[in-house]
C-alpha cells in the first residue's frame, strides 16, 4: 500500500517586524526591533574603519574587552555573566564590529558595559599580548592551509592596491603591533558619528532607546570620516597558478562581476547563482560531484560588500583532475546562458531562496545580522520582503539573460593553487597560464 507524498505548502509573504530608528546627538544611528517570544536581546554595533591598518584592527578587536581604566577583564566578564551576556568584536577592511547578546532584562547592564569599553578601553599590556599571540598562532596555522592561501592570492589578483586586495594581515604584521598602535586606532576611529547600533529582541523600544542614551551619551569625540572607495573593474587575464609543490589537491577559484543588491537584476542573479552552483542540487554539484566525482563540495556564492559585489566559484579537486574539472566549471558557466532552467528547476531554486530568507530571519540573532548587514549597504530591513517578492517574479528567460550578461567565464578571473609540476601542462593545453 503506497501513500502519496503531500505537496509543498504554498508560499506566503515574508513578515518582518518594523524597526524604530533614531539618531543620537553624538551621531550614533540606532535601530531598535521588537521581537517578542524569547527573552533575549541581540546587539550589533558597526563602526566605520575603512583604510585602518588591518593588523592593528585585529589586535584591537581581540583585546577590546581586556580591561578599562576602572575594570579588569575578569570584572567585565563577571558583569556580563550576571545578565547572561557576552560581547565579542571583529574587524574587516570596512568596519570594526561588536556583537553581543544578553537576557532582555539585562540590556541596560550590557549597554553600560559597552559604553565603558567604548570610552575607556585601556588595552592592558599582559592581556593584549595574550590576544596578539592567539592571532599570530591562528594566522601561522591558517597560512599553511590551501583555502587561506588561494583566497589571499585571489584577493590580490582581483583588487590589487585596493584595501580589499589585502583582507588578512600576515602573522609578521600582527607581531609588529604595539600597544600604542592599538590605543591610537581606538582614539582615531572608535567614534559614534557614522556608526550604527542595532538591538533586536523582546524589548520595549522606548525603554531600550532610553538605555542607549544613558549608556552611550558619553561616547563621543571626532574622527575623520573615511569611506571605502568602489571596487576597481575586474580585469580578466591568464589563469593564475599558485604553485604548492607536493599538493594532492588543487583549489580552483573563479570570480566575476556581480550586480549589487539594489540592481534590477539582483533577484535573477540570486536565483541564477543557486541554479548554477549555490546549493546541493545545483548544476555544478550534480556535474562535478555526482556525475564526474571530481570534487566533494563545489559551490558558488555572491558576495555583497559596501564597496561592490562579486560572484565566486570554489572547487577543490584531486591534482590529477584539475584541468578537466576547470573545463567542466567553464562549461557549466557557459551552459547557464545557453540552457534556461525549466519551471521545475527554477521553482526549486526559488523555494530554496525564499525558505533560506525565512530561516535566517526566524531568530532574533538572524534579524540582527540582516539588519546590520543591510544597513551597511544603505538598505532597510524591509528590503528583504521586497527582495522576496522580486524573487517570485523571476522567469526562466530572466535567468538566461542575466547568465549571458553576468556569468560569462570570458570576463572572469581564475586562480588555481596546486602542484605546478603536475598541473601546469594539462592546464596550458586549454588556457594561458601565469605562474606565481
C-alpha positions as CSV (number, residue, x, y, z in Angstrom):
1,X,0.0,0.0,0.0
2,X,1.5,3.3,-1.0
3,X,0.9,6.7,0.4
4,X,1.1,9.8,-1.8
5,X,3.5,12.4,-0.6
6,X,1.7,15.7,0.1
7,X,2.6,18.7,-2.0
8,X,4.6,21.6,-0.6
9,X,2.7,24.2,1.2
10,X,2.0,27.4,-0.7
11,X,4.5,30.2,-0.3
12,X,3.3,33.1,1.9
13,X,4.8,36.7,2.0
14,X,7.7,37.3,4.3
15,X,6.6,39.0,7.5
16,X,9.1,41.2,9.2
17,X,8.9,43.5,12.3
18,X,9.0,47.3,11.8
19,X,12.2,48.8,13.2
20,X,12.3,52.1,15.2
21,X,15.1,54.3,14.1
22,X,16.7,57.3,15.8
23,X,19.9,59.3,15.6
24,X,21.5,60.4,18.9
25,X,23.0,63.9,19.4
26,X,26.5,62.3,19.2
27,X,25.8,61.0,15.6
28,X,25.1,57.3,16.5
29,X,22.3,55.8,14.4
30,X,20.2,53.4,16.5
31,X,17.8,50.8,15.1
32,X,15.5,49.0,17.5
33,X,13.5,45.9,16.6
34,X,10.9,44.4,18.9
35,X,10.8,40.6,18.5
36,X,8.9,39.1,21.4
37,X,8.9,35.4,22.3
38,X,12.3,34.7,23.7
39,X,13.5,37.0,26.5
40,X,16.8,37.7,24.8
41,X,18.3,40.9,23.3
42,X,20.8,40.9,20.4
43,X,23.2,43.8,20.0
44,X,25.2,44.7,16.9
45,X,27.4,47.8,16.6
46,X,29.1,48.6,13.3
47,X,31.9,51.3,13.4
48,X,33.3,52.5,10.0
49,X,37.0,51.8,9.8
50,X,37.9,51.9,6.1
51,X,41.6,52.0,5.5
52,X,42.5,51.2,9.1
53,X,45.7,49.1,9.5
54,X,44.2,45.5,9.5
55,X,46.8,44.1,11.8
56,X,46.2,46.8,14.4
57,X,42.4,46.5,13.9
58,X,42.6,42.7,14.5
59,X,44.5,43.2,17.7
60,X,42.2,46.0,18.8
61,X,39.1,43.8,18.3
62,X,40.6,40.9,20.1
63,X,41.7,43.0,23.1
64,X,38.8,45.4,23.2
65,X,37.3,43.8,26.3
66,X,40.6,43.2,28.1
67,X,40.0,45.9,30.6
68,X,39.2,49.6,31.0
69,X,40.6,52.3,33.2
70,X,38.4,51.2,36.1
71,X,37.6,47.5,35.4
72,X,39.7,44.4,34.7
73,X,38.9,41.8,32.1
74,X,37.7,39.5,34.9
75,X,35.4,42.1,36.3
76,X,33.9,42.8,32.9
77,X,33.3,39.1,32.3
78,X,31.6,38.8,35.7
79,X,29.3,41.7,34.9
80,X,28.4,40.1,31.6
81,X,27.8,36.7,33.2
82,X,25.4,38.3,35.6
83,X,23.0,39.2,32.8
84,X,23.6,36.0,30.8
85,X,25.5,38.2,28.4
86,X,28.5,38.1,26.1
87,X,30.4,40.6,23.9
88,X,32.8,40.0,21.0
89,X,34.4,42.0,18.3
90,X,35.9,41.6,14.9
91,X,37.4,43.7,12.1
92,X,37.4,43.7,8.3
93,X,38.5,46.3,5.7
94,X,35.3,48.2,6.1
95,X,34.5,48.3,9.8
96,X,35.0,47.3,13.4
97,X,32.0,45.3,14.5
98,X,30.9,44.5,18.0
99,X,28.2,41.8,18.7
100,X,26.6,40.8,21.9
101,X,23.7,39.0,23.5
102,X,22.0,39.1,26.9
103,X,18.8,38.5,28.7
104,X,16.4,41.2,27.7
105,X,16.1,42.2,31.4
106,X,19.9,42.8,31.4
107,X,20.1,45.0,28.3
108,X,20.8,48.2,30.3
109,X,23.7,46.5,32.1
110,X,25.2,45.2,28.8
111,X,24.9,48.7,27.3
112,X,26.6,50.2,30.4
113,X,29.5,47.8,29.9
114,X,29.7,48.5,26.2
115,X,29.7,52.3,26.9
116,X,32.5,51.9,29.4
117,X,34.6,50.0,26.9
118,X,34.0,52.4,24.0
119,X,35.0,55.3,26.1
120,X,37.7,53.9,28.3
121,X,39.2,50.7,26.9
122,X,42.8,50.5,28.2
123,X,44.3,47.5,26.4
124,X,46.5,46.4,29.3
125,X,49.9,45.0,28.2
126,X,49.5,41.4,29.5
127,X,46.0,40.6,28.1
128,X,46.9,42.4,24.9
129,X,50.0,40.3,24.5
130,X,47.9,37.1,25.0
131,X,45.4,38.1,22.4
132,X,48.1,39.1,20.0
133,X,49.8,35.7,20.4
134,X,46.5,33.9,19.7
135,X,46.1,35.8,16.5
136,X,49.6,35.1,15.4
137,X,49.2,31.4,16.2
138,X,45.9,31.3,14.3
139,X,47.4,33.0,11.2
140,X,50.5,30.9,11.3
141,X,48.3,27.8,11.0
142,X,45.9,29.4,8.5
143,X,48.8,30.5,6.3
144,X,49.6,26.8,5.7
145,X,46.1,25.9,4.6
146,X,45.2,25.8,0.8
147,X,41.9,27.7,1.2
148,X,43.6,30.6,3.0
149,X,46.5,30.6,0.5
150,X,44.2,30.7,-2.6
151,X,41.9,33.3,-1.0
152,X,44.8,35.6,-0.4
153,X,46.1,35.1,-3.9
154,X,42.7,35.7,-5.4
155,X,42.1,38.9,-3.4
156,X,45.5,40.2,-4.6
157,X,44.8,39.3,-8.2
158,X,41.3,40.7,-8.2
159,X,41.8,44.0,-6.4
160,X,45.5,44.9,-6.4
161,X,46.2,48.0,-4.3
162,X,42.6,48.4,-3.2
163,X,42.2,47.6,0.5
164,X,40.1,44.5,-0.5
165,X,43.3,43.2,-2.1
166,X,44.8,42.6,1.3
167,X,42.0,41.4,3.6
168,X,44.1,39.4,6.1
169,X,47.2,40.6,7.8
170,X,50.3,38.3,8.0
171,X,51.5,36.9,11.2
172,X,54.5,39.1,11.0
173,X,52.4,42.2,10.6
174,X,50.4,41.3,13.7
175,X,53.6,40.6,15.6
176,X,54.8,44.1,14.9
177,X,51.8,45.8,16.5
178,X,52.5,47.6,19.8
179,X,50.0,48.9,22.4
180,X,50.4,52.5,21.4
181,X,49.2,51.5,17.8
182,X,46.1,50.0,19.3
183,X,45.3,52.9,21.5
184,X,45.9,55.3,18.6
185,X,43.5,53.4,16.4
186,X,40.8,53.4,19.1
187,X,41.2,57.2,19.6
188,X,41.1,57.9,15.8
189,X,38.3,55.5,14.7
190,X,36.0,54.4,17.5
191,X,33.6,57.3,17.3
192,X,29.8,57.3,17.2
193,X,29.3,59.6,14.2
194,X,28.6,57.3,11.3
195,X,28.3,54.2,13.5
196,X,25.1,52.1,13.8
197,X,23.8,50.3,16.8
198,X,21.1,47.6,16.2
199,X,19.2,46.0,19.0
200,X,16.7,43.2,18.4
201,X,14.8,41.2,20.9
202,X,12.0,41.1,23.4
203,X,12.4,44.8,24.2
204,X,10.3,47.9,24.6
205,X,11.8,50.3,22.0
206,X,11.2,53.4,24.2
207,X,12.9,51.9,27.2
208,X,15.7,50.5,25.1
209,X,16.3,53.9,23.5
210,X,16.5,55.5,26.9
211,X,19.0,52.9,28.0
212,X,21.1,53.6,24.9
213,X,21.0,57.3,25.5
214,X,22.1,56.8,29.2
215,X,24.9,54.4,28.5
216,X,26.4,55.8,25.3
217,X,25.9,59.5,25.8
218,X,29.5,59.9,26.9
219,X,30.8,58.1,23.8
220,X,31.9,61.0,21.7
221,X,34.9,62.6,20.0
222,X,35.6,63.4,16.5
223,X,37.4,61.5,13.8
224,X,37.9,62.0,10.1
225,X,35.1,60.0,8.3
226,X,36.7,57.6,5.9
227,X,34.7,55.7,3.3
228,X,35.8,52.7,1.2
229,X,36.2,53.6,-2.5
230,X,34.3,51.4,-5.0
231,X,36.0,48.2,-6.2
232,X,38.0,48.6,-9.4
233,X,36.8,47.0,-12.6
234,X,37.6,43.3,-12.7
235,X,40.3,42.6,-15.4
236,X,40.3,39.1,-16.8
237,X,43.5,37.5,-18.0
238,X,45.5,34.3,-17.9
239,X,44.8,31.6,-15.3
240,X,46.9,32.4,-12.3
241,X,48.7,29.3,-11.0
242,X,49.9,29.4,-7.4
243,X,52.5,26.7,-7.1
244,X,52.1,24.5,-4.0
245,X,54.6,21.7,-4.5
246,X,53.5,18.2,-3.5
247,X,49.9,19.2,-3.0
248,X,47.5,16.3,-3.6
249,X,44.6,18.7,-4.3
250,X,44.1,21.8,-6.4
251,X,42.0,24.7,-5.2
252,X,40.2,26.4,-8.1
253,X,38.6,29.8,-7.7
254,X,36.8,31.7,-10.4
255,X,35.5,35.2,-9.8
256,X,33.4,37.5,-12.0
257,X,31.5,40.7,-11.5
258,X,28.1,40.7,-9.8
259,X,25.4,43.4,-9.5
260,X,24.6,44.9,-6.2
261,X,21.6,44.4,-4.0
262,X,19.7,47.4,-5.4
263,X,20.2,46.5,-9.1
264,X,17.1,45.4,-11.1
265,X,18.8,42.1,-11.9
266,X,19.8,41.2,-8.4
267,X,16.9,38.8,-7.8
268,X,17.5,37.0,-11.1
269,X,21.3,36.9,-10.3
270,X,20.4,35.4,-6.9
271,X,18.4,32.5,-8.5
272,X,20.9,32.1,-11.3
273,X,23.7,31.6,-8.8
274,X,21.6,28.9,-6.9
275,X,20.8,27.0,-10.1
276,X,24.4,27.1,-11.2
277,X,26.2,26.2,-8.0
278,X,24.6,27.8,-5.0
279,X,23.0,24.8,-3.3
280,X,23.2,21.0,-3.2
281,X,21.1,20.2,-6.3
282,X,22.7,22.8,-8.4
283,X,24.1,22.0,-11.9
284,X,27.7,22.4,-10.7
285,X,27.2,20.0,-7.8
286,X,25.4,17.4,-9.9
287,X,28.1,17.5,-12.6
288,X,31.3,17.7,-10.6
289,X,30.2,15.7,-7.5
290,X,27.5,13.3,-8.6
291,X,28.4,12.6,-12.2
292,X,32.2,13.1,-12.5
293,X,33.2,12.6,-8.9
294,X,35.8,15.4,-9.2
295,X,35.1,17.3,-6.0
296,X,33.1,16.7,-2.8
297,X,31.7,20.2,-2.4
298,X,31.8,22.6,-5.4
299,X,30.0,25.8,-4.6
300,X,29.2,29.2,-5.8
301,X,28.1,32.4,-4.0
302,X,27.5,36.1,-4.5
303,X,29.4,38.3,-2.0
304,X,27.9,41.8,-1.4
305,X,30.1,44.3,0.4
306,X,29.8,48.1,0.8
307,X,32.4,48.6,-1.9
308,X,30.9,46.3,-4.6
309,X,29.7,42.8,-5.4
310,X,31.4,39.7,-6.9
311,X,30.4,36.1,-7.7
312,X,32.8,33.3,-6.7
313,X,33.0,29.7,-7.7
314,X,35.1,27.4,-5.4
315,X,36.1,23.9,-6.3
316,X,38.6,21.7,-4.6
317,X,39.7,18.6,-6.6
318,X,42.4,15.9,-6.8
319,X,45.5,17.1,-8.6
320,X,45.1,14.7,-11.5
321,X,41.7,16.1,-12.4
322,X,42.5,19.8,-12.1
323,X,42.3,20.6,-15.8
324,X,39.1,18.6,-16.6
325,X,37.4,20.0,-13.5
326,X,38.2,23.5,-14.6
327,X,36.9,22.7,-18.1
328,X,33.6,21.5,-16.6
329,X,33.2,24.6,-14.4
330,X,33.7,26.8,-17.6
331,X,31.2,24.5,-19.4
332,X,28.6,24.9,-16.7
333,X,29.0,28.7,-16.7
334,X,28.5,28.8,-20.5
335,X,25.6,26.4,-20.1
336,X,23.7,28.9,-17.9
337,X,23.5,31.3,-20.9
338,X,22.7,28.5,-23.3
339,X,20.1,26.4,-21.4
340,X,17.5,28.3,-19.5
341,X,16.0,26.4,-16.5
342,X,12.6,24.8,-16.9
343,X,9.9,25.8,-14.5
344,X,10.6,22.9,-12.1
345,X,14.3,23.8,-11.8
346,X,13.5,27.4,-11.2
347,X,10.8,26.7,-8.7
348,X,13.2,24.5,-6.6
349,X,15.8,27.3,-6.5
350,X,13.1,29.9,-5.8
351,X,11.7,27.9,-2.9
352,X,15.2,27.4,-1.5
353,X,15.9,31.1,-1.7
354,X,12.7,32.1,-0.1
355,X,13.0,29.5,2.6
356,X,16.6,30.5,3.4
357,X,15.5,34.1,4.0
358,X,12.7,32.9,6.3
359,X,15.0,30.6,8.2
360,X,17.6,33.4,8.6
361,X,15.0,35.8,9.9
362,X,13.3,33.3,12.2
363,X,15.5,34.2,15.1
364,X,16.4,37.4,16.9
365,X,20.1,36.9,16.0
366,X,19.3,36.4,12.3
367,X,17.2,39.6,12.2
368,X,20.0,41.5,14.0
369,X,22.6,40.2,11.5
370,X,20.5,41.0,8.5
371,X,19.5,44.5,9.8
372,X,23.2,45.3,10.4
373,X,24.4,43.9,7.0
374,X,21.7,45.7,5.0
375,X,22.3,49.0,6.9
376,X,26.0,48.8,5.8
377,X,24.7,49.0,2.2
378,X,22.2,51.7,3.0
379,X,19.2,49.4,2.9
380,X,16.3,48.9,5.5
381,X,15.2,45.6,6.8
382,X,12.1,45.9,4.7
383,X,14.3,45.4,1.6
384,X,14.2,41.6,2.4
385,X,10.4,41.4,1.9
386,X,10.7,43.4,-1.3
387,X,13.5,41.1,-2.5
388,X,11.4,38.1,-1.7
389,X,8.6,39.4,-3.9
390,X,11.1,40.1,-6.7
391,X,12.3,36.5,-6.4
392,X,8.8,35.3,-7.1
393,X,8.6,37.4,-10.3
394,X,11.8,36.0,-11.9
395,X,11.2,33.9,-15.1
396,X,13.4,31.3,-16.9
397,X,14.1,33.9,-19.6
398,X,15.4,36.3,-16.9
399,X,17.8,33.7,-15.7
400,X,19.1,33.0,-19.2
401,X,19.5,36.7,-20.0
402,X,21.3,37.5,-16.7
403,X,23.5,34.5,-17.1
404,X,24.6,35.6,-20.5
405,X,25.2,39.2,-19.3
406,X,26.8,38.5,-15.9
407,X,28.2,35.0,-15.8
408,X,30.5,34.6,-18.7
409,X,33.8,32.9,-18.0
410,X,35.4,35.2,-20.6
411,X,35.1,38.0,-18.1
412,X,36.3,36.1,-15.1
413,X,39.5,35.9,-13.1
414,X,40.7,32.4,-12.4
415,X,43.2,31.4,-9.7
416,X,44.4,27.8,-9.2
417,X,46.5,26.7,-6.3
418,X,48.1,23.3,-6.8
419,X,51.3,21.3,-7.6
420,X,52.7,23.3,-10.5
421,X,54.8,20.4,-11.7
422,X,51.6,18.2,-12.1
423,X,49.0,20.7,-13.3
424,X,50.8,23.3,-15.5
425,X,51.0,21.0,-18.6
426,X,47.3,19.9,-18.6
427,X,46.0,23.4,-17.8
428,X,48.2,25.0,-20.5
429,X,46.5,22.8,-23.2
430,X,43.3,24.8,-22.9
431,X,44.3,28.1,-21.2
432,X,47.1,30.7,-20.9
433,X,48.9,30.2,-17.6
434,X,50.6,32.7,-15.4
435,X,52.7,31.0,-12.7
436,X,53.3,32.8,-9.3
